[in-house]
Every structure is written in C-alpha cells, then in structure tokens.
C-alpha cells in the first residue's frame, strides 16, 4: 500500500498511521529529529493533534511535524518534549 503524502507550502508530509485525523492544523512545531520518539498520548493534550514525518522544503531538512488544534497544546508540547 502506497503512503499518501500531503504537500503544503512549507513541508512534504507523510502521515503517521497512529493519527486519528488527516488534518494539518495551523499551530505547528517542526522537530528536526526524524527518529525521535514522539508520544503525544503521554502529554495529555486537550485538543486534536497530528504527527507527520516531514521534509522541510526550504532546506530539505528531514524531521517530524506535530500540528495542534489548540495553541495551548503547542505550548505544552514545546515545554515537555525533549528529543531522546
């Protein structure tokens, strides 16, 4: 089965199979660590989130993009997340 990609102005995205939504929300954090484990469930975020493997088009840097429905969730993620 082919992976469905999503292209935005800034990123080429590869959705995580764990996503319950295919939405790319406005509040976004690019994590420049493509192999870091990002467990959104343990952060107990309030709104919907999506996780993508990502290629940042400006510099072709690979990483992960986390998108958030709520800006408060983005702030909490930035506070709690540390790459392994």
C-alpha positions as CSV (number, residue, x, y, z in Angstrom):
1,X,0.0,0.0,0.0
2,X,1.5,3.4,-1.0
3,X,2.0,6.1,1.5
4,X,-0.2,9.1,0.9
5,X,1.8,12.3,1.1
6,X,0.5,15.8,1.8
7,X,2.3,18.8,0.4
8,X,2.0,22.3,2.0
9,X,3.8,25.5,1.2
10,X,6.5,24.6,3.8
11,X,6.6,20.8,4.0
12,X,6.1,17.5,2.3
13,X,4.3,15.4,4.9
14,X,4.0,11.6,5.5
15,X,1.1,10.9,7.9
16,X,1.7,8.7,10.9
17,X,-0.5,5.6,10.9
18,X,-1.4,6.5,14.6
19,X,-3.2,9.7,13.5
20,X,-6.9,9.7,14.0
21,X,-7.2,12.8,11.8
22,X,-5.6,13.7,8.5
23,X,-5.8,17.5,9.3
24,X,-2.8,19.7,9.2
25,X,-3.6,22.2,11.9
26,X,-2.4,25.9,12.0
27,X,-0.3,25.5,15.1
28,X,2.8,23.6,14.2
29,X,6.2,22.5,15.6
30,X,8.9,21.2,13.4
31,X,11.1,18.7,15.3
32,X,14.4,18.4,13.4
33,X,15.0,14.8,14.7
34,X,13.5,12.4,12.3
35,X,14.0,9.3,14.5
36,X,12.9,10.8,17.9
37,X,10.0,9.1,19.5
38,X,7.1,11.5,20.0
39,X,4.4,10.0,22.2
40,X,1.6,12.6,22.2
41,X,-0.7,10.5,24.3
42,X,1.5,10.7,27.4
43,X,1.4,14.5,27.3
44,X,-2.3,14.6,27.9
45,X,-3.1,17.3,25.4
46,X,-6.6,18.7,25.3
47,X,-7.3,19.1,21.6
48,X,-6.6,17.1,18.5
49,X,-3.1,16.6,17.3
50,X,-1.5,15.1,14.2
51,X,2.1,13.8,13.7
52,X,3.9,13.6,10.4
53,X,7.3,12.6,9.1
54,X,8.3,15.8,7.3
55,X,10.7,17.2,4.8
56,X,11.1,21.0,5.2
57,X,11.1,22.3,1.7
58,X,13.2,25.4,2.4
59,X,16.3,23.4,3.2
60,X,15.2,19.8,2.5
61,X,15.8,19.0,6.2
62,X,14.1,15.8,7.4
63,X,12.3,15.7,10.7
64,X,8.8,15.4,12.2
65,X,5.9,17.9,12.2
66,X,3.4,18.0,15.0
67,X,0.3,20.0,14.4
68,X,-2.1,21.2,17.1
69,X,-5.7,22.3,17.1
70,X,-5.1,24.4,20.2
71,X,-2.2,26.9,20.7
72,X,-2.1,25.9,24.4
73,X,-1.3,22.3,23.4
74,X,1.5,23.5,21.2
75,X,3.0,25.5,24.1
76,X,2.7,22.4,26.4
77,X,4.4,20.2,23.8
78,X,7.2,22.7,23.4
79,X,7.7,22.7,27.2
80,X,7.5,18.9,27.7
81,X,9.2,17.5,24.6
82,X,12.9,16.7,24.7
83,X,14.4,14.6,21.9
84,X,15.9,11.3,23.1
